[in-house]
Structures are given as C-alpha cells and as structure tokens.
Amino acid sequence: MTRSISRRLLLAGATATALLTLGAFAGSASASAAPAATTSTSASAADSGSLSPADVVSHPFVFYINGVFAEYLANISASGNYLTVTRGGGGQAFTDWINVNKVVRNPKNISVVLHDYADNPVRTYNFYAAYPVSTAGTQVTLYFSASSVS
C-alpha cells in the first residue's frame, strides 16, 4: 500500500515539477521571464514505466474560462506569452469561445488546474487576457498578457 502511494506522489510531483519548469508558470505576474524554448508535459511524460495504469490520471489538466469549466486537456506547453493546449474532450464552451474569436478578439481569464491521481486539485495556473490565436486539429494556441500560479 505504501509503495502504491509513493508512486502516486512521485507521479504528482513529477508532473508538478514539469509544469513549474515552464517559464509561463514561474509564479511571476508576468511571463516575461519565460524561456524561449518550448517545454511540454503530459500525464505519460511523467510515467517512468514502473507505474500501473491505475496510477496515471487520464486528463490531469482541467481548463476553465472565467472560472467556468470548459474542457479537459491532454497536454499543455508554453513558450513566451503563448500557451498551447491539446484538447482532451469535455465541453462546448471552449469550442464556442474559439469560434467567437474567429470573428472578434474576446480575451478571457483562463485557468489550468493540475489534478492528482485522486482527481484532487494540486495547483492552479492562471492566464490573464488570453485568447486563441490558432488551431490545428486538437491543438489550440492561446496568447496571454500575464500569468500567475496559486
């Protein structure tokens, strides 16, 4: 039992560490300290091969627009003031917001919440005045003016 809990904590810690290495999640109110290189993380990236399928969260990231659930995310990456998300399914609200932005820019405050193996929120990453700038299949790239972590 202790070994299973340790593995789960390792997975949650590895995922959180990977997210914190993203410059956009450095904890500052501005993303100007973000590295030029793109960094990416997903649930499978933290899997060392020794974890059972039950230890891995299928969608550890939950996307909110102005505090309202919009989508589950399969993957996220950041570079400068751009956040690229891979949609994992869940809500029409995200699709509607993307479609509105094709006509007129409609910035919103968005949040990405990291969940642990038991679906408990671990950390929240906030992006302010964000709006989609491009889509390619299930990937959506968003521009944001500032970010914070809580």
DSSP file (Angstrom, degrees, kcal/mol; ACC not computed):
  #  RESIDUE AA STRUCTURE BP1 BP2  ACC     N-H-->O    O-->H-N    N-H-->O    O-->H-N    TCO  KAPPA ALPHA  PHI   PSI    X-CA   Y-CA   Z-CA
    1    1 A M     >        0   0    0      0, 0.0     4,-2.1     0, 0.0     5,-0.2   0.000 360.0 360.0 360.0 -45.7    0.0    0.0    0.0
    2    2 A T  H  >  +     0   0    0      1,-0.2     4,-2.5     2,-0.2     5,-0.2   0.879 360.0  53.8 -62.5 -37.9    2.8    2.4    0.9
    3    3 A R  H  > S+     0   0    0      2,-0.2     4,-2.1     1,-0.2    -1,-0.2   0.896 108.1  49.5 -63.6 -40.8    4.6    1.6   -2.3
    4    4 A S  H  > S+     0   0    0      2,-0.2     4,-2.1     1,-0.2    -2,-0.2   0.908 111.8  48.1 -64.8 -43.0    1.5    2.5   -4.4
    5    5 A I  H  X S+     0   0    0     -4,-2.1     4,-2.7     1,-0.2     5,-0.2   0.910 110.3  52.4 -64.3 -41.8    1.0    5.8   -2.5
    6    6 A S  H  X S+     0   0    0     -4,-2.5     4,-2.3     1,-0.2    -2,-0.2   0.900 109.1  49.8 -61.2 -41.1    4.7    6.6   -3.0
    7    7 A R  H  X S+     0   0    0     -4,-2.1     4,-2.3     2,-0.2    -1,-0.2   0.905 111.3  48.8 -64.1 -41.3    4.4    6.0   -6.8
    8    8 A R  H  X S+     0   0    0     -4,-2.1     4,-2.5     2,-0.2    -2,-0.2   0.913 111.6  48.3 -66.0 -42.2    1.3    8.2   -7.0
    9    9 A L  H  X S+     0   0    0     -4,-2.7     4,-2.8     1,-0.2    -1,-0.2   0.886 110.2  53.2 -64.8 -37.4    3.0   11.0   -5.1
   10   10 A L  H  X S+     0   0    0     -4,-2.3     4,-2.8    -5,-0.2    -2,-0.2   0.919 109.7  48.2 -61.4 -44.0    6.0   10.6   -7.4
   11   11 A L  H  X S+     0   0    0     -4,-2.3     4,-2.4     2,-0.2    -2,-0.2   0.933 113.5  46.3 -62.8 -46.6    3.8   11.0  -10.4
   12   12 A A  H  X S+     0   0    0     -4,-2.5     4,-2.4     1,-0.2    -2,-0.2   0.914 115.2  47.4 -62.9 -42.0    2.0   14.1   -9.0
   13   13 A G  H  X S+     0   0    0     -4,-2.8     4,-2.7     2,-0.2    -2,-0.2   0.897 111.8  49.6 -65.9 -40.9    5.4   15.6   -8.0
   14   14 A A  H  X S+     0   0    0     -4,-2.8     4,-2.4     2,-0.2    -2,-0.2   0.900 112.4  47.6 -65.9 -40.3    6.9   14.9  -11.4
   15   15 A T  H  X S+     0   0    0     -4,-2.4     4,-2.2     2,-0.2    -2,-0.2   0.926 113.6  47.3 -66.2 -44.0    4.0   16.4  -13.2
   16   16 A A  H  X S+     0   0    0     -4,-2.4     4,-2.4     2,-0.2    -2,-0.2   0.907 112.3  50.6 -63.6 -41.2    4.0   19.5  -11.0
   17   17 A T  H  X S+     0   0    0     -4,-2.7     4,-1.3     1,-0.2    -2,-0.2   0.914 109.0  51.2 -62.6 -42.9    7.8   19.8  -11.4
   18   18 A A  H  < S+     0   0    0     -4,-2.4     4,-0.5     1,-0.2     3,-0.3   0.904 111.2  48.4 -61.5 -40.2    7.5   19.6  -15.2
   19   19 A L  H >< S+     0   0    0     -4,-2.2     3,-1.4     1,-0.2     6,-0.3   0.899 107.5  54.7 -66.4 -39.8    4.8   22.3  -15.1
   20   20 A L  H 3< S+     0   0    0     -4,-2.4    -1,-0.2     1,-0.3    -2,-0.2   0.752  98.2  63.9 -67.9 -21.8    7.0   24.5  -12.9
   21   21 A T  T 3< S+     0   0    0     -4,-1.3     2,-0.4    -3,-0.3    -1,-0.3   0.689  80.4  98.2 -74.3 -15.7    9.8   24.3  -15.4
   22   22 A L  S X  S-     0   0    0     -3,-1.4     3,-1.9    -4,-0.5    57,-0.1  -0.590  77.8-138.0 -70.5 128.4    7.6   26.0  -18.0
   23   23 A G  G >  S+     0   0    0     -2,-0.4     3,-1.5     1,-0.3    10,-0.2   0.810 101.2  61.9 -58.6 -31.6    8.6   29.7  -17.9
   24   24 A A  G 3  S+     0   0    0      1,-0.3     3,-0.3    58,-0.1    -1,-0.3   0.712 104.4  49.8 -68.3 -18.6    4.9   30.8  -18.1
   25   25 A F  G <  S+     0   0    0     -3,-1.9    -1,-0.3    -6,-0.3    -2,-0.2   0.048  71.3 118.8-106.5  25.4    4.4   29.1  -14.8
   26   26 A A  S <  S-     0   0    0     -3,-1.5    -1,-0.2     1,-0.1    -2,-0.1   0.579  85.7-112.5 -71.1  -7.3    7.3   30.6  -13.0
   27   27 A G  S    S+     0   0    0      1,-0.4   122,-0.3    -3,-0.3     2,-0.1   0.367  76.4 124.6  95.2  -5.7    5.0   32.2  -10.5
   28   28 A S  S    S-     0   0    0      2,-0.2    -1,-0.4   120,-0.1   119,-0.2  -0.476  71.4-120.7 -84.2 160.8    5.6   35.8  -11.5
   29   29 A A  S    S+     0   0    0     -2,-0.1   118,-0.6   117,-0.1     2,-0.4   0.634  99.5  54.7 -74.3 -12.4    2.7   38.1  -12.5
   30   30 A S  S    S-     0   0    0    116,-0.2     3,-0.5     1,-0.1    -2,-0.2  -0.921  70.6-147.0-122.0 148.2    4.4   38.5  -15.9
   31   31 A A  S >  S+     0   0    0    114,-0.4     3,-2.0    -2,-0.4   115,-0.1   0.219  71.1 108.8 -94.2  14.9    5.5   35.9  -18.3
   32   32 A S  T 3  S+     0   0    0      1,-0.3    -1,-0.2    -8,-0.1    -8,-0.1   0.732  72.8  60.3 -65.8 -19.5    8.5   37.9  -19.5
   33   33 A A  T 3  S+     0   0    0     -3,-0.5    -1,-0.3   -10,-0.2    -2,-0.1   0.391  78.6 124.8 -86.4   4.8   10.8   35.5  -17.7
   34   34 A A    <   -     0   0    0     -3,-2.0    47,-0.1     1,-0.1   -12,-0.1  -0.356  66.6-111.6 -66.8 142.0    9.6   32.6  -19.8
   35   35 A P        -     0   0    0      0, 0.0    45,-1.1     0, 0.0     4,-0.1  -0.330  15.5-126.2 -71.5 157.7   12.3   30.7  -21.7
   36   36 A A  S    S+     0   0    0     43,-0.1     2,-0.1     2,-0.1    -2,-0.1   0.810  87.9  82.3 -73.0 -29.8   12.5   31.0  -25.5
   37   37 A A  S    S-     0   0    0      1,-0.1     2,-0.4    42,-0.1    43,-0.2  -0.463  85.6-116.1 -77.8 148.5   12.4   27.2  -25.9
   38   38 A T        -     0   0    0     -2,-0.1     2,-0.4    41,-0.1    41,-0.2  -0.683  29.1-166.6 -84.5 134.9    9.1   25.4  -25.8
   39   39 A T  E     -A   78   0A   0     39,-1.4    39,-1.3    -2,-0.4     2,-0.3  -0.943   5.1-169.0-120.9 145.0    8.6   22.9  -23.0
   40   40 A S  E     -A   77   0A   0     -2,-0.4     2,-0.3    37,-0.2    37,-0.2  -0.948   7.7-178.9-135.6 152.3    5.8   20.3  -22.9
   41   41 A T  E     +A   76   0A   0     35,-1.9    35,-1.5    -2,-0.3     2,-0.3  -0.993   5.2 166.6-147.6 152.5    4.3   17.9  -20.4
   42   42 A S  E >>  -A   75   0A   0     -2,-0.3     4,-0.8    33,-0.2     3,-0.5  -0.936  51.8 -93.6-152.2 172.9    1.6   15.3  -20.3
   43   43 A A  G >4 S+     0   0    0     31,-0.6     3,-0.6    -2,-0.3     4,-0.3   0.882 124.9  50.1 -59.9 -38.5    0.5   12.5  -18.0
   44   44 A S  G >4 S+     0   0    0      1,-0.2     3,-0.9     2,-0.2    -1,-0.2   0.740  97.7  68.6 -74.8 -21.6    2.6   10.0  -19.9
   45   45 A A  G <4 S+     0   0    0     -3,-0.5    -1,-0.2     1,-0.3    -2,-0.2   0.821 100.9  47.4 -66.2 -29.7    5.7   12.2  -19.8
   46   46 A A  G << S+     0   0    0     -4,-0.8     2,-0.6    -3,-0.6    -1,-0.3   0.525  86.4 109.0 -88.0  -5.4    5.9   11.6  -16.0
   47   47 A D    <   -     0   0    0     -3,-0.9    -3,-0.0    -4,-0.3     9,-0.0  -0.605  47.8-171.0 -77.5 117.3    5.4    7.8  -16.4
   48   48 A S        -     0   0    0     -2,-0.6    -1,-0.2     1,-0.0    -4,-0.0   0.457  48.8-106.4 -87.3  -0.5    8.7    6.1  -15.6
   49   49 A G  S    S+     0   0    0      3,-0.1    -2,-0.1     2,-0.0    -1,-0.0   0.218 107.1  87.3  95.1 -14.8    7.3    2.7  -16.8
   50   50 A S        +     0   0    0      2,-0.1     2,-0.3   -43,-0.0   -43,-0.1   0.441  67.6  95.5 -96.6   0.2    7.1    1.4  -13.2
   51   51 A L  S    S-     0   0    0    -44,-0.1   -47,-0.0     1,-0.0    -2,-0.0  -0.642  73.0-125.5 -92.1 147.5    3.6    2.7  -12.6
   52   52 A S    >>  -     0   0    0     -2,-0.3     3,-1.9     1,-0.1     4,-0.5  -0.505  30.6-106.7 -82.3 160.0    0.4    0.7  -13.1
   53   53 A P  G >4 S+     0   0    0      0, 0.0     3,-1.0     0, 0.0    -1,-0.1   0.810 120.2  61.7 -56.8 -29.6   -2.3    2.1  -15.4
   54   54 A A  G 34 S+     0   0    0      1,-0.2    -3,-0.0     3,-0.0     0, 0.0   0.720  97.0  59.8 -70.2 -19.2   -4.4    2.9  -12.3
   55   55 A D  G <4 S+     0   0    0     -3,-1.9     2,-0.5     2,-0.1    -1,-0.2   0.659  91.1  81.6 -81.2 -16.0   -1.7    5.3  -11.1
   56   56 A V  S << S-     0   0    0     -3,-1.0     2,-0.4    -4,-0.5   -12,-0.1  -0.785  75.7-135.9 -99.4 129.8   -1.9    7.5  -14.2
   57   57 A V        -     0   0    0     -2,-0.5   -14,-0.1     1,-0.1    60,-0.1  -0.671   8.9-145.5 -81.0 132.6   -4.6   10.2  -14.5
   58   58 A S  S    S+     0   0    0     -2,-0.4   -15,-0.2     1,-0.3    -1,-0.1   0.891  92.5  13.0 -69.4 -39.1   -6.1   10.2  -17.9
   59   59 A H        +     0   0    0      1,-0.1    -1,-0.3   -16,-0.1    15,-0.1  -0.733  67.9 171.5-136.3  85.6   -6.7   14.0  -18.0
   60   60 A P        +     0   0    0      0, 0.0    55,-3.0     0, 0.0     2,-0.4   0.600  62.4  71.8 -74.2  -8.7   -4.7   15.7  -15.2
   61   61 A F  E     -BC  73 114A   0     12,-1.0    12,-2.7    53,-0.2     2,-0.4  -0.909  60.5-168.2-113.6 132.9   -5.4   19.2  -16.6
   62   62 A V  E     -BC  72 113A   0     51,-2.0    51,-2.8    -2,-0.4     2,-0.4  -0.978  13.0-146.4-120.2 131.3   -8.7   20.9  -16.4
   63   63 A F  E     -BC  71 112A   0      8,-3.2     7,-2.7    -2,-0.4     8,-1.6  -0.824  15.2-173.5-103.1 129.8   -9.3   24.1  -18.4
   64   64 A Y  E     -BC  69 111A   0     47,-2.7    47,-2.0    -2,-0.4     2,-0.5  -0.952  14.5-153.9-122.8 142.5  -11.6   26.9  -17.1
   65   65 A I  E >  S-BC  68 110A   0      3,-2.6     3,-1.8    -2,-0.4    45,-0.2  -0.977  86.1 -18.9-115.0 119.4  -12.7   30.1  -18.8
   66   66 A N  T 3  S-     0   0    0     43,-3.6    -1,-0.2    -2,-0.5    44,-0.1   0.870 130.0 -52.2  49.2  41.5  -13.6   32.9  -16.3
   67   67 A G  T 3  S+     0   0    0     42,-0.3     2,-0.4     1,-0.2    -1,-0.3   0.479 114.9 114.9  80.7   3.3  -13.9   30.3  -13.6
   68   68 A V  E <  S-B   65   0A   0     -3,-1.8    -3,-2.6     1,-0.0    -1,-0.2  -0.907  75.4-104.1-110.8 132.9  -16.3   28.0  -15.5
   69   69 A F  E     +B   64   0A   0     -2,-0.4    -5,-0.2    -5,-0.2    24,-0.2  -0.230  47.5 160.7 -53.0 135.4  -15.3   24.5  -16.7
   70   70 A A  E     -     0   0A   0     -7,-2.7    24,-0.8     1,-0.4    21,-0.3   0.637  53.6 -19.2-126.2 -35.8  -14.6   24.4  -20.4
   71   71 A E  E     -B   63   0A   0     -8,-1.6    -8,-3.2    19,-0.2     2,-0.4  -0.982  49.8-113.9-171.1 152.0  -12.5   21.3  -21.2
   72   72 A Y  E     -BD  62  89A   0     17,-2.2    16,-3.0    -2,-0.3    17,-0.8  -0.821  38.1-144.7 -90.2 141.9  -10.3   18.5  -20.1
   73   73 A L  E     -BD  61  87A   0    -12,-2.7   -12,-1.0    -2,-0.4    14,-0.2  -0.891  19.5-166.8-113.6 140.8   -6.8   18.8  -21.5
   74   74 A A  E    S+     0   0A   0     12,-2.9   -31,-0.6    -2,-0.4     2,-0.3   0.726  77.0   2.5 -90.7 -26.2   -4.5   16.0  -22.6
   75   75 A N  E     -AD  42  86A   0     11,-1.0    11,-2.8   -33,-0.1     2,-0.3  -0.991  58.2-165.3-159.8 150.6   -1.3   18.1  -22.9
   76   76 A I  E     +AD  41  85A   0    -35,-1.5   -35,-1.9    -2,-0.3     2,-0.3  -0.984   8.3 174.0-138.7 151.6    0.0   21.7  -22.4
   77   77 A S  E     -AD  40  84A   0      7,-2.1     7,-3.2    -2,-0.3     2,-0.3  -0.980  11.2-156.1-151.6 156.1    3.1   23.5  -23.4
   78   78 A A  E     +AD  39  83A   0    -39,-1.3   -39,-1.4    -2,-0.3     2,-0.3  -0.980  14.2 173.6-138.1 147.9    4.3   27.1  -23.2
   79   79 A S  E >   - D   0  82A   0      3,-2.4     3,-1.7    -2,-0.3   -43,-0.1  -0.875  68.0 -44.6-152.0 116.9    6.7   29.4  -25.0
   80   80 A G  T 3  S-     0   0    0    -45,-1.1    -1,-0.1    -2,-0.3   -47,-0.1  -0.405 124.8 -19.1  60.0-130.3    6.9   33.1  -24.1
   81   81 A N  T 3  S+     0   0    0     -2,-0.1    63,-2.2    -3,-0.1     2,-0.4   0.027 119.1  97.9 -96.7  26.8    3.4   34.5  -23.8
   82   82 A Y  E <   -DE  79 143A   0     -3,-1.7    -3,-2.4    61,-0.2     2,-0.5  -0.952  51.6-167.5-119.5 136.1    1.8   31.6  -25.8
   83   83 A L  E     -DE  78 142A   0     59,-2.7    59,-3.4    -2,-0.4     2,-0.5  -0.986   5.4-161.6-120.2 125.3    0.2   28.5  -24.3
   84   84 A T  E     -DE  77 141A   0     -7,-3.2    -7,-2.1    -2,-0.5     2,-0.4  -0.941  11.5-173.5-110.0 126.6   -0.6   25.5  -26.5
   85   85 A V  E     -DE  76 140A   0     55,-2.7    55,-2.6    -2,-0.5     2,-0.6  -0.907  20.2-142.6-119.0 145.9   -3.1   23.0  -25.2
   86   86 A T  E     -DE  75 139A   0    -11,-2.8   -12,-2.9    -2,-0.4   -11,-1.0  -0.942  30.0-126.5-106.1 117.3   -4.2   19.7  -26.6
   87   87 A R  E     -D   73   0A   0     51,-3.0   -14,-0.2    -2,-0.6     3,-0.1  -0.343  25.3-176.1 -66.9 139.4   -7.8   19.2  -26.1
   88   88 A G  E     -     0   0A   0    -16,-3.0   -15,-0.2     1,-0.3    -1,-0.1   0.469  48.0 -98.8-113.4  -6.8   -8.9   16.1  -24.3
   89   89 A G  E    S+D   72   0A   0    -17,-0.8   -17,-2.2     2,-0.1    -1,-0.3  -0.214  71.9 110.8 109.9 159.5  -12.7   16.5  -24.6
   90   90 A G        +     0   0    0    -19,-0.2     2,-0.4    -2,-0.1   -19,-0.2  -0.202  62.9  45.7 139.3 -49.7  -15.4   17.7  -22.3
   91   91 A G     >  -     0   0    0    -21,-0.3     4,-0.6   -19,-0.1     3,-0.2  -0.956  44.1-150.6-142.9 151.0  -17.1   20.9  -23.2
   92   92 A Q  H  > S+     0   0    0     -2,-0.4     4,-2.7     1,-0.2     5,-0.2   0.681  90.7  79.4 -80.1 -21.0  -18.7   23.0  -25.8
   93   93 A A  H  > S+     0   0    0      1,-0.2     4,-2.2     2,-0.2    -1,-0.2   0.876  92.7  49.0 -58.9 -39.9  -17.7   26.3  -24.0
   94   94 A F  H  > S+     0   0    0    -24,-0.8     4,-2.3    -3,-0.2    -1,-0.2   0.932 111.9  48.3 -65.5 -46.0  -14.2   26.1  -25.3
   95   95 A T  H  X S+     0   0    0     -4,-0.6     4,-2.4   -25,-0.2    -2,-0.2   0.913 111.3  50.8 -60.2 -44.0  -15.3   25.5  -28.9
   96   96 A D  H  X S+     0   0    0     -4,-2.7     4,-2.2     1,-0.2    -1,-0.2   0.908 109.8  49.8 -60.7 -42.9  -17.8   28.4  -28.7
   97   97 A W  H  X S+     0   0    0     -4,-2.2     4,-1.9     2,-0.2    -1,-0.2   0.894 110.3  50.6 -65.2 -40.1  -15.1   30.7  -27.4
   98   98 A I  H  X S+     0   0    0     -4,-2.3     4,-0.7     1,-0.2    -1,-0.2   0.929 110.8  49.2 -61.3 -45.0  -12.7   29.7  -30.2
   99   99 A N  H >X S+     0   0    0     -4,-2.4     3,-0.7     1,-0.2     4,-0.5   0.879 108.6  52.0 -64.9 -38.8  -15.4   30.4  -32.8
  100  100 A V  H >X S+     0   0    0     -4,-2.2     4,-2.4     1,-0.2     3,-1.3   0.895 106.1  55.8 -62.1 -39.8  -16.2   33.8  -31.3
  101  101 A N  H 3< S+     0   0    0     -4,-1.9    -1,-0.2     1,-0.3    -2,-0.2   0.632  94.4  67.0 -72.0 -12.8  -12.5   34.7  -31.5
  102  102 A K  H << S+     0   0    0     -3,-0.7    -1,-0.3    -4,-0.7    -2,-0.2   0.762 112.8  32.9 -72.2 -24.4  -12.5   34.0  -35.2
  103  103 A V  H << S-     0   0    0     -3,-1.3     2,-0.3    -4,-0.5    -2,-0.2   0.861 136.3  -0.4 -96.3 -48.6  -14.8   37.0  -35.7
  104  104 A V  S  < S-     0   0    0     -4,-2.4    -1,-0.4     2,-0.0     2,-0.2  -0.998  80.1-100.2-146.8 140.9  -13.7   39.4  -32.9
  105  105 A R        +     0   0    0     -2,-0.3    -4,-0.1    -3,-0.1    -3,-0.1  -0.448  39.3 178.8 -64.6 127.3  -11.0   39.1  -30.3
  106  106 A N        -     0   0    0     -2,-0.2    -5,-0.1    -9,-0.1    -1,-0.1  -0.684  11.4-161.0-133.5  77.0  -12.6   38.2  -27.0
  107  107 A P        +     0   0    0      0, 0.0     2,-0.3     0, 0.0    24,-0.2  -0.301  13.4 178.0 -65.3 142.9   -9.9   37.9  -24.3
  108  108 A K  E     - F   0 130A   0     22,-2.7    22,-2.9    20,-0.0     2,-0.5  -0.932  35.3-106.9-136.3 159.2  -10.9   36.0  -21.1
  109  109 A N  E     -     0   0A   0     -2,-0.3   -43,-3.6    20,-0.2     2,-0.3  -0.806  44.8-170.9 -85.2 128.1   -9.1   35.0  -17.9
  110  110 A I  E     -CF  65 127A   0     17,-2.8    17,-3.1    -2,-0.5     2,-0.4  -0.844  11.8-159.6-121.7 158.3   -8.3   31.3  -18.1
  111  111 A S  E     -CF  64 126A   0    -47,-2.0   -47,-2.7    -2,-0.3     2,-0.5  -0.990   8.2-157.4-135.2 144.3   -7.1   28.7  -15.6
  112  112 A V  E     -CF  63 125A   0     13,-2.6    13,-2.7    -2,-0.4     2,-0.5  -0.989  16.9-159.9-119.2 119.8   -5.4   25.3  -16.0
  113  113 A V  E     -CF  62 124A   0    -51,-2.8   -51,-2.0    -2,-0.5     2,-0.4  -0.888   7.6-144.7-106.1 125.0   -5.8   23.2  -12.8
  114  114 A L  E     -CF  61 123A   0      9,-2.8     8,-3.8    -2,-0.5     9,-1.1  -0.746  18.7-161.1 -86.1 129.5   -3.5   20.3  -12.3
  115  115 A H  E     - F   0 121A   0    -55,-3.0   -58,-0.1    -2,-0.4     2,-0.1  -0.841   8.6-133.3-112.0 150.0   -5.2   17.3  -10.6
  116  116 A D    >   -     0   0    0      4,-2.4     3,-2.1    -2,-0.3  -107,-0.1  -0.209  44.7 -79.5 -87.8-174.3   -3.5   14.4   -8.8
  117  117 A Y  T 3  S+     0   0    0      1,-0.3   -59,-0.1  -109,-0.2    -1,-0.0   0.757 132.2  51.5 -59.6 -26.8   -4.3   10.7   -9.2
  118  118 A A  T 3  S-     0   0    0      2,-0.1    -1,-0.3   -61,-0.1    -3,-0.0   0.243 120.6-107.5 -95.4  12.5   -7.4   11.0   -6.9
  119  119 A D  S <  S+     0   0    0     -3,-2.1    -2,-0.1     1,-0.3    -4,-0.0   0.753  72.5 143.6  67.5  27.5   -8.7   13.9   -9.0
  120  120 A N        -     0   0    0      1,-0.0    -4,-2.4     2,-0.0    -1,-0.3  -0.798  58.9-105.9 -93.5 138.9   -7.9   16.5   -6.3
  121  121 A P  E     +F  115   0A   0      0, 0.0    -6,-0.3     0, 0.0     3,-0.1  -0.439  39.2 174.9 -64.3 133.8   -6.7   19.9   -7.5
  122  122 A V  E     -     0   0A   0     -8,-3.8     2,-0.3     1,-0.4    -7,-0.2   0.787  62.6  -4.6-105.8 -45.3   -2.9   20.3   -6.8
  123  123 A R  E     -F  114   0A   0     -9,-1.1    -9,-2.8     2,-0.0     2,-0.5  -0.994  57.3-142.5-153.4 148.2   -2.1   23.7   -8.4
  124  124 A T  E     -F  113   0A   0     -2,-0.3    26,-3.0   -11,-0.2     2,-0.5  -0.968   8.5-162.6-119.2 128.6   -3.8   26.4  -10.4
  125  125 A Y  E     -FG 112 149A   0    -13,-2.7   -13,-2.6    -2,-0.5     2,-0.4  -0.948  12.9-159.0-109.5 121.7   -2.1   28.3  -13.2
  126  126 A N  E     -FG 111 148A   0     22,-3.0    22,-2.1    -2,-0.5     2,-0.4  -0.827   8.3-168.6-106.9 139.3   -3.9   31.5  -14.2
  127  127 A F  E     -FG 110 147A   0    -17,-3.1   -17,-2.8    -2,-0.4     3,-0.4  -0.996  14.4-146.4-127.6 128.2   -3.6   33.3  -17.5
  128  128 A Y  E    S+ G   0 146A   0     18,-2.8    17,-2.4    -2,-0.4    18,-0.9  -0.728  70.9   1.7-104.5 144.4   -5.0   36.8  -17.9
  129  129 A A  E    S+     0   0A   0     -2,-0.3     2,-0.2    15,-0.2    -1,-0.2   0.905  88.2 168.7  51.3  48.8   -6.5   38.4  -21.0
  130  130 A A  E     +F  108   0A   0    -22,-2.9   -22,-2.7    -3,-0.4    14,-0.2  -0.624  12.7 169.3 -93.0 149.0   -6.0   35.2  -23.0
  131  131 A Y  E     -H  143   0A   0     12,-2.0    12,-2.8    -2,-0.2     2,-0.2  -0.981  38.4 -98.4-154.6 149.9   -7.4   34.5  -26.4
  132  132 A P  E     +H  142   0A   0      0, 0.0    10,-0.3     0, 0.0   -26,-0.1  -0.459  32.2 176.0 -70.8 138.5   -6.9   31.8  -29.1
  133  133 A V  E     +     0   0A   0      8,-3.3     2,-0.3     1,-0.4     9,-0.2   0.614  64.7   5.1-114.5 -22.9   -4.6   32.7  -31.9
  134  134 A S  E     -H  141   0A   0      7,-1.5     7,-2.7     2,-0.0    -1,-0.4  -0.990  53.9-158.4-159.3 155.2   -4.5   29.4  -33.9
  135  135 A T  E     +H  140   0A   0     -2,-0.3     2,-0.3     5,-0.2     5,-0.2  -0.989   8.9 175.8-134.2 145.3   -6.0   25.9  -34.0
  136  136 A A  E >   -H  139   0A   0      3,-2.7     3,-2.1    -2,-0.4     2,-0.4  -0.773  67.0 -56.9-148.8  98.7   -4.6   22.8  -35.6
  137  137 A G  T 3  S-     0   0    0      1,-0.3    -1,-0.1    -2,-0.3   -51,-0.0  -0.518 123.3 -13.4  66.0-122.0   -6.7   19.7  -35.0
  138  138 A T  T 3  S+     0   0    0     -2,-0.4   -51,-3.0    -3,-0.1     2,-0.4   0.464 118.5  96.5 -91.2  -1.2   -7.0   19.2  -31.3
  139  139 A Q  E <   -EH  86 136A   0     -3,-2.1    -3,-2.7   -53,-0.2     2,-0.4  -0.751  50.8-174.7 -93.5 134.9   -4.2   21.7  -30.5
  140  140 A V  E     -EH  85 135A   0    -55,-2.6   -55,-2.7    -2,-0.4     2,-0.5  -0.996  11.7-152.3-127.8 128.1   -5.1   25.3  -29.7
  141  141 A T  E     -EH  84 134A   0     -7,-2.7    -8,-3.3    -2,-0.4    -7,-1.5  -0.884  15.7-167.9-102.4 130.0   -2.5   28.1  -29.2
  142  142 A L  E     -EH  83 132A   0    -59,-3.4   -59,-2.7    -2,-0.5     2,-0.4  -0.898  13.8-144.1-117.5 143.7   -3.5   30.9  -26.9
  143  143 A Y  E     -EH  82 131A   0    -12,-2.8   -12,-2.0    -2,-0.4     2,-0.3  -0.857  21.8-176.1 -99.3 142.1   -1.9   34.3  -26.3
  144  144 A F        -     0   0    0    -63,-2.2   -15,-0.2    -2,-0.4   -14,-0.2  -0.982  26.0-148.6-137.6 152.1   -1.9   35.7  -22.7
  145  145 A S  S    S-     0   0    0    -17,-2.4  -114,-0.4    -2,-0.3     2,-0.3   0.775  79.7  -3.7 -90.5 -28.1   -0.8   39.0  -21.3
  146  146 A A  E     -G  128   0A   0    -18,-0.9   -18,-2.8  -116,-0.2     2,-0.3  -0.976  61.7-157.6-157.4 163.0    0.2   37.8  -17.8
  147  147 A S  E     -G  127   0A   0   -118,-0.6     2,-0.3    -2,-0.3   -20,-0.2  -0.960   7.1-179.1-144.1 161.8    0.2   34.7  -15.7
  148  148 A S  E     -G  126   0A   0    -22,-2.1   -22,-3.0    -2,-0.3     2,-0.4  -0.970  17.9-136.0-152.7 164.2    0.3   33.6  -12.0
  149  149 A V  E      G  125   0A   0   -122,-0.3   -24,-0.2    -2,-0.3    -2,-0.0  -0.979 360.0 360.0-126.5 140.0    0.3   30.4  -10.0
  150  150 A S              0   0    0    -26,-3.0   -25,-0.2    -2,-0.4    -1,-0.1   0.323 360.0 360.0-140.5 360.0   -1.8   29.6   -6.9
